[in-house]
Amino acid sequence: MTPRMPLTVTALSLLQETLPLLRVLDDFFSRRRVTAYLVGGFVRDAFLGRATRDIDLAVKGDALSLARELAEVMGGTFVLLD
């Protein structure tokens, strides 16, 4: 069995992969005048140069309403986890 090499990415490649989604999020929250922050594993992984497909947000506002609306705008599904 060949050992696996750790998956690493450069900050530039991470940005290129996620920039389109980050632009959509920026537009969504800006149009609603809502302050949103990137938090959690996405930020950690970006600093460590690791690939991630998980984006966590913290918002100033009604998070549940915003999540429902964002899911609708992006063609996704809102699922409340308890």
N, CA, C and O of each residue as an XYZ file, in Angstrom:
328
protein
N       0.846     -1.181      0.000
C       0.000      0.000      0.000
C       0.891      1.245      0.000
O       1.802      1.375      0.818
N       0.612      2.141     -0.921
C       1.389      3.368     -1.028
C       0.852      4.412     -0.065
O      -0.353      4.660     -0.032
N       1.746      5.040      0.735
C       1.255      6.077      1.650
C       0.696      7.262      0.872
O       1.221      7.637     -0.177
N      -0.362      7.837      1.393
C      -0.969      9.004      0.758
C      -0.236     10.264      1.169
O       0.184     10.417      2.316
N      -0.094     11.144      0.228
C       0.483     12.457      0.520
C      -0.636     13.349      1.035
O      -1.759     13.282      0.536
N      -0.347     14.175      2.015
C      -1.393     15.070      2.508
C      -1.839     16.038      1.413
O      -1.033     16.496      0.604
N      -3.133     16.338      1.403
C      -3.680     17.270      0.433
C      -3.406     18.690      0.910
O      -3.890     19.100      1.965
N      -2.646     19.422      0.150
C      -2.377     20.815      0.493
C      -2.708     21.676     -0.714
O      -2.626     21.233     -1.860
N      -3.075     22.891     -0.438
C      -3.388     23.840     -1.499
C      -2.728     25.159     -1.158
O      -2.452     25.453      0.005
N      -2.486     25.932     -2.168
C      -1.967     27.267     -1.918
C      -3.136     28.192     -1.649
O      -4.273     27.896     -2.015
N      -2.853     29.304     -1.013
C      -3.903     30.286     -0.753
C      -4.547     30.724     -2.060
O      -5.757     30.945     -2.109
N      -3.761     30.850     -3.108
C      -4.290     31.278     -4.399
C      -5.253     30.245     -4.971
O      -6.323     30.607     -5.460
N      -4.893     28.965     -4.919
C      -5.793     27.952     -5.469
C      -7.066     27.848     -4.643
O      -8.146     27.628     -5.191
N      -6.946     28.006     -3.326
C      -8.129     27.996     -2.463
C      -9.044     29.158     -2.840
O     -10.259     28.991     -2.949
N      -8.462     30.314     -3.035
C      -9.241     31.486     -3.413
C      -9.906     31.286     -4.762
O     -11.074     31.635     -4.933
N      -9.184     30.732     -5.719
C      -9.755     30.510     -7.045
C     -10.928     29.548     -6.991
O     -11.905     29.723     -7.720
N     -10.846     28.535     -6.140
C     -11.926     27.564     -6.026
C     -13.164     28.147     -5.361
O     -14.286     27.858     -5.776
N     -12.971     28.954     -4.345
C     -14.096     29.425     -3.540
C     -14.567     30.824     -3.885
O     -15.641     31.234     -3.444
N     -13.794     31.565     -4.660
C     -14.156     32.952     -4.953
C     -15.545     33.107     -5.562
O     -16.278     34.002     -5.143
N     -15.946     32.284     -6.528
C     -17.301     32.452     -7.068
C     -18.384     32.332     -5.988
O     -19.323     33.128     -5.959
N     -18.256     31.353     -5.118
C     -19.240     31.198     -4.046
C     -19.163     32.354     -3.060
O     -20.195     32.855     -2.613
N     -17.952     32.785     -2.716
C     -17.809     33.908     -1.788
C     -18.421     35.181     -2.370
O     -18.975     36.000     -1.637
N     -18.320     35.343     -3.679
C     -18.941     36.511     -4.326
C     -20.460     36.447     -4.242
O     -21.111     37.464     -4.003
N     -21.025     35.270     -4.435
C     -22.476     35.096     -4.311
C     -22.911     35.426     -2.884
O     -23.895     36.135     -2.674
N     -22.171     34.908     -1.910
C     -22.501     35.183     -0.504
C     -22.380     36.669     -0.189
O     -23.235     37.237      0.490
N     -21.323     37.291     -0.681
C     -21.134     38.727     -0.453
C     -22.300     39.520     -1.037
O     -22.829     40.423     -0.390
N     -22.693     39.184     -2.251
C     -23.818     39.872     -2.886
C     -25.110     39.658     -2.095
O     -25.860     40.604     -1.853
N     -25.364     38.418     -1.697
C     -26.574     38.081     -0.947
C     -26.661     38.904      0.341
O     -27.683     39.534      0.612
N     -25.604     38.893      1.117
C     -25.640     39.596      2.402
C     -25.560     41.114      2.226
O     -26.192     41.853      2.981
N     -24.807     41.579      1.258
C     -24.709     43.032      1.019
C     -26.057     43.623      0.629
O     -26.435     44.689      1.114
N     -26.779     42.931     -0.247
C     -28.097     43.421     -0.673
C     -29.081     43.519      0.495
O     -30.024     44.309      0.465
N     -28.845     42.717      1.504
C     -29.730     42.721      2.677
C     -29.158     43.533      3.833
O     -29.740     43.601      4.915
N     -28.006     44.148      3.578
C     -27.309     44.949      4.597
C     -27.078     44.146      5.883
O     -27.296     44.627      6.995
N     -26.630     42.911      5.684
C     -26.360     41.999      6.796
C     -24.850     41.784      6.883
O     -24.191     41.511      5.880
N     -24.320     41.910      8.084
C     -22.915     41.622      8.313
C     -22.749     40.117      8.479
O     -23.436     39.493      9.288
N     -21.834     39.539      7.708
C     -21.573     38.100      7.778
C     -20.072     37.882      7.885
O     -19.275     38.622      7.308
N     -19.708     36.860      8.627
C     -18.296     36.532      8.855
C     -18.036     35.085      8.466
O     -18.847     34.202      8.748
N     -16.894     34.844      7.813
C     -16.426     33.480      7.592
C     -15.836     33.002      8.912
O     -15.031     33.705      9.523
N     -16.227     31.818      9.355
C     -15.760     31.296     10.639
C     -15.471     29.796     10.512
O     -15.701     29.194      9.464
N     -14.975     29.221     11.573
C     -14.857     27.774     11.683
C     -13.788     27.154     10.813
O     -12.734     27.737     10.558
N     -14.099     25.942     10.365
C     -13.138     25.124      9.647
C     -12.626     25.742      8.357
O     -11.478     25.507      7.979
N     -13.439     26.516      7.683
C     -12.994     27.150      6.444
C     -11.812     28.063      6.705
O     -10.818     28.031      5.980
N     -11.924     28.878      7.745
C     -10.848     29.819      8.083
C      -9.613     29.043      8.536
O      -8.497     29.336      8.104
N      -9.815     28.061      9.401
C      -8.697     27.235      9.878
C      -7.980     26.581      8.707
O      -6.757     26.659      8.591
N      -8.760     25.928      7.832
C      -8.162     25.216      6.715
C      -7.456     26.160      5.750
O      -6.423     25.805      5.183
N      -7.999     27.355      5.558
C      -7.349     28.341      4.694
C      -5.978     28.708      5.253
O      -5.005     28.793      4.503
N      -5.895     28.926      6.560
C      -4.608     29.251      7.181
C      -3.633     28.083      7.110
O      -2.424     28.286      6.995
N      -4.151     26.872      7.178
C      -3.292     25.694      7.135
C      -3.000     25.233      5.706
O      -2.225     24.300      5.499
N      -3.621     25.888      4.722
C      -3.396     25.533      3.333
C      -4.038     24.222      2.940
O      -3.535     23.510      2.071
N      -5.153     23.901      3.584
C      -5.860     22.646      3.289
C      -7.125     22.932      2.496
O      -7.796     23.943      2.702
N      -7.430     22.025      1.590
C      -8.658     22.144      0.798
C      -9.862     21.916      1.697
O      -9.822     21.090      2.609
N     -10.911     22.639      1.438
C     -12.147     22.446      2.181
C     -13.320     22.791      1.293
O     -13.216     23.656      0.423
N     -14.407     22.135      1.504
C     -15.637     22.441      0.767
C     -16.719     22.882      1.737
O     -17.882     23.020      1.358
N     -16.342     23.100      2.974
C     -17.283     23.464      4.023
C     -17.084     24.934      4.380
O     -15.994     25.328      4.793
N     -18.114     25.735      4.226
C     -18.035     27.154      4.568
C     -19.033     27.429      5.676
O     -20.236     27.215      5.523
N     -18.507     27.909      6.797
C     -19.345     28.268      7.937
C     -19.427     29.782      8.023
O     -18.441     30.487      7.814
N     -20.627     30.271      8.337
C     -20.855     31.711      8.443
C     -21.478     32.045      9.790
O     -22.247     31.265     10.351
N     -21.132     33.207     10.287
C     -21.827     33.791     11.430
C     -22.421     35.094     10.913
O     -21.747     35.855     10.220
N     -23.676     35.349     11.246
C     -24.348     36.543     10.737
C     -24.921     37.363     11.877
O     -25.272     36.839     12.934
N     -25.007     38.664     11.633
C     -25.700     39.556     12.548
C     -27.105     39.724     12.007
O     -27.332     40.491     11.071
N     -28.033     39.016     12.587
C     -29.405     39.072     12.101
C     -30.118     37.774     12.402
O     -29.642     36.946     13.178
N     -31.255     37.613     11.781
C     -32.074     36.420     11.967
C     -31.486     35.288     11.128
O     -31.811     35.142      9.950
N     -30.622     34.495     11.747
C     -29.874     33.465     11.028
C     -30.785     32.449     10.345
O     -30.506     32.026      9.222
N     -31.863     32.055     11.006
C     -32.742     31.042     10.412
C     -33.448     31.569      9.168
O     -33.531     30.868      8.159
N     -33.953     32.789      9.231
C     -34.607     33.379      8.054
C     -33.619     33.566      6.915
O     -33.934     33.296      5.756
N     -32.421     34.028      7.253
C     -31.398     34.220      6.231
C     -30.994     32.884      5.610
O     -30.795     32.801      4.398
N     -30.872     31.852      6.420
C     -30.500     30.532      5.904
C     -31.575     29.998      4.954
O     -31.261     29.441      3.902
N     -32.839     30.172      5.332
C     -33.922     29.723      4.450
C     -33.877     30.469      3.117
O     -34.006     29.867      2.051
N     -33.695     31.779      3.195
C     -33.667     32.597      1.982
C     -32.447     32.268      1.122
O     -32.554     32.178     -0.101
N     -31.291     32.090      1.757
C     -30.082     31.757      1.009
C     -30.234     30.409      0.315
O     -29.838     30.258     -0.841
N     -30.798     29.443      1.002
C     -31.029     28.130      0.390
C     -31.921     28.264     -0.841
O     -31.663     27.641     -1.871
N     -32.957     29.066     -0.732
C     -33.869     29.264     -1.859
C     -33.156     29.944     -3.024
O     -33.287     29.516     -4.171
N     -32.405     30.999     -2.731
C     -31.697     31.748     -3.766
C     -30.680     30.865     -4.496
O     -30.491     30.994     -5.705
N     -30.029     29.969     -3.750
C     -28.975     29.146     -4.334
C     -29.489     27.803     -4.844
O     -28.709     26.974     -5.312
N     -30.807     27.587     -4.753
C     -31.365     26.340     -5.253
C     -31.083     25.153     -4.342
O     -31.061     24.004     -4.783
N     -30.869     25.451     -3.066
C     -30.582     24.390     -2.100
C     -31.788     24.093     -1.227
O     -32.913     24.501     -1.517
N     -31.524     23.381     -0.168
C     -32.559     23.016      0.776
C     -32.146     23.432      2.168
O     -31.022     23.163      2.591
N     -33.038     24.082      2.881
C     -32.787     24.464      4.266
C     -33.134     23.291      5.164
O     -34.238     22.751      5.082
N     -32.203     22.890      6.021
C     -32.443     21.819      6.983
C     -31.994     22.325      8.345
O     -30.818     22.634      8.539
N     -32.917     22.409      9.278
C     -32.587     22.837     10.629
C     -32.062     21.650     11.419
O     -32.746     20.639     11.578
N     -30.851     21.788     11.905
C     -30.257     20.729     12.734
C     -30.443     21.111     14.187
O     -30.172     22.244     14.582
N     -30.896     20.182     14.959
C     -31.185     20.455     16.361
C     -30.025     20.110     17.244
O     -30.102     20.280     18.460
